[in-house]
């Protein structure tokens, strides 16, 4: 078992290795390596959310507390924010599974977003073409028709259409 080296917030923020790393109470963790399907879906999701009138960002660092910085695959807000990253809860955080990601770990990350004040989280699996909604105060729910976040709705066939014909 190796020792964990603690890093200050200032060191983390100066690091050039973001957005591939997250920061929790002095510990830097590496995010899973995104795949081609992950990348295509992330780009498509940002485009769809922007078309629906939201400010959507990929790999945007969010400060959920003075000692915690996470990096959702996609974050969306209804209005633009000041500064390099949000310090107030966003509307929606989306996590797209990479092969080494586990659904349980992503749902735990959604719980961190909810504790910060994010009302809606989505977890999307581009390989299985499945998705889950995890709304604050409710249990995670597998979605079959469309992903919803308040008045925002995205039909799963529209979300997954850019993956048609792509070899994983």
C-alpha positions in Angstrom: 0.0 0.0 0.0 1.6 3.3 -1.1 1.6 6.5 0.8 -0.6 9.3 -0.4 1.1 12.7 -1.0 -1.2 15.6 0.0 -1.3 18.6 -2.4 -2.4 22.1 -1.6 -5.3 23.7 -3.5 -2.8 26.2 -5.0 -0.6 23.4 -6.3 -3.6 21.6 -7.8 -4.9 24.8 -9.5 -1.5 25.5 -11.0 -1.2 22.0 -12.4 -1.3 21.6 -16.1 -2.7 18.1 -15.8 -6.3 19.3 -15.4 -9.0 18.4 -16.5 -7.8 14.8 -16.2 -7.5 15.1 -12.4 -9.8 16.0 -9.6 -9.0 17.3 -6.1 -10.6 16.1 -2.8 -9.3 17.4 0.5 -5.6 17.4 -0.6 -5.7 14.2 -2.7 -5.5 14.4 -6.5 -7.3 11.6 -8.3 -6.9 10.7 -12.0 -10.1 10.5 -14.1 -10.6 7.5 -16.4 -9.1 7.8 -19.9 -11.9 8.8 -22.3 -12.5 6.7 -25.4 -13.6 7.6 -28.9 -17.3 6.8 -28.1 -17.0 8.9 -24.9 -15.5 11.8 -26.8 -18.2 11.7 -29.6 -21.0 11.5 -27.0 -19.5 14.4 -24.9 -19.3 16.6 -28.0 -22.9 15.7 -29.0 -24.2 16.3 -25.6 -22.7 19.8 -25.4 -24.1 20.6 -28.8 -27.6 19.4 -27.9 -27.7 21.3 -24.6 -26.5 24.5 -26.3 -29.2 24.1 -28.9 -31.7 23.9 -26.0 -30.5 27.2 -24.7 -28.1 26.2 -21.9 -24.5 27.1 -21.5 -22.9 23.7 -21.7 -19.2 23.0 -21.1 -17.1 19.9 -21.4 -14.4 19.0 -18.9 -15.1 22.1 -16.8 -13.6 22.2 -13.3 -16.2 23.0 -10.7 -15.3 24.1 -7.2 -17.8 22.3 -4.9 -16.0 23.5 -1.7 -12.8 25.2 -0.7 -11.1 21.8 -0.7 -12.9 19.9 -3.5 -12.7 20.4 -7.2 -14.4 18.0 -9.5 -14.5 17.7 -13.3 -17.8 16.6 -14.8 -17.7 15.4 -18.4 -20.4 18.0 -19.2 -21.7 20.7 -17.0 -24.6 23.0 -17.9 -25.9 26.3 -16.5 -28.9 28.4 -17.5 -26.8 31.6 -17.3 -23.1 32.2 -17.8 -20.9 32.6 -14.7 -18.0 34.8 -13.6 -14.5 33.5 -13.4 -12.7 30.4 -14.8 -14.9 27.8 -13.1 -18.3 27.8 -11.3 -18.2 28.2 -7.5 -22.0 28.1 -7.2 -24.0 24.9 -8.1 -24.7 24.3 -11.8 -28.0 23.1 -13.2 -26.7 19.7 -14.5 -23.6 17.6 -14.3 -23.2 14.7 -16.7 -20.8 11.8 -16.4 -20.1 9.6 -19.4 -18.7 6.2 -18.6 -15.4 5.0 -19.8 -14.6 1.3 -19.8 -12.9 1.4 -16.4 -15.5 3.5 -14.8 -18.1 1.9 -12.6 -21.7 3.0 -12.3 -21.6 3.0 -8.5 -18.6 5.3 -8.4 -20.3 7.7 -10.8 -23.4 7.8 -8.8 -21.3 8.5 -5.7 -19.8 11.4 -7.6 -23.4 12.6 -8.4 -24.0 12.5 -4.6 -21.1 15.0 -4.2 -22.7 17.2 -6.9 -26.1 17.0 -5.1 -24.5 17.9 -1.7 -23.1 21.0 -3.4 -26.6 21.9 -4.7 -26.7 20.5 -8.2 -30.3 19.4 -8.8 -29.7 17.1 -11.8 -27.1 14.5 -12.7 -27.0 12.2 -15.7 -24.8 9.1 -16.1 -24.5 7.8 -19.6 -22.9 4.6 -21.0 -22.0 5.1 -24.6 -21.2 1.4 -25.2 -24.4 0.0 -23.8 -26.4 3.1 -24.9 -28.0 3.4 -21.6 -28.5 6.3 -19.2 -29.5 7.1 -15.7 -31.0 10.2 -14.1 -30.1 11.0 -10.6 -32.1 14.0 -9.3 -31.4 15.5 -5.9 -33.5 13.9 -3.2 -34.5 10.9 -5.3 -33.0 7.5 -6.2 -31.1 7.0 -9.4 -33.4 5.9 -12.2 -32.5 4.1 -15.5 -34.0 6.0 -18.4 -35.5 4.4 -21.4 -37.2 7.3 -23.3 -35.5 10.7 -22.6 -33.2 12.3 -20.2 -34.8 15.1 -18.2 -33.4 17.9 -16.1 -36.3 20.2 -15.2 -37.7 21.5 -18.5 -34.8 20.2 -20.5 -35.4 16.9 -22.2 -33.2 14.9 -24.6 -34.6 11.8 -26.3 -32.1 8.9 -26.0 -32.2 8.1 -29.8 -31.2 11.7 -30.5 -28.4 11.6 -27.9 -27.0 8.3 -29.2 -27.5 8.9 -33.0 -23.9 10.3 -33.4 -22.6 6.9 -32.4 -24.4 5.1 -35.2 -21.9 3.4 -37.5 -18.9 4.2 -35.2 -16.8 1.2 -34.3 -15.9 1.3 -30.6 
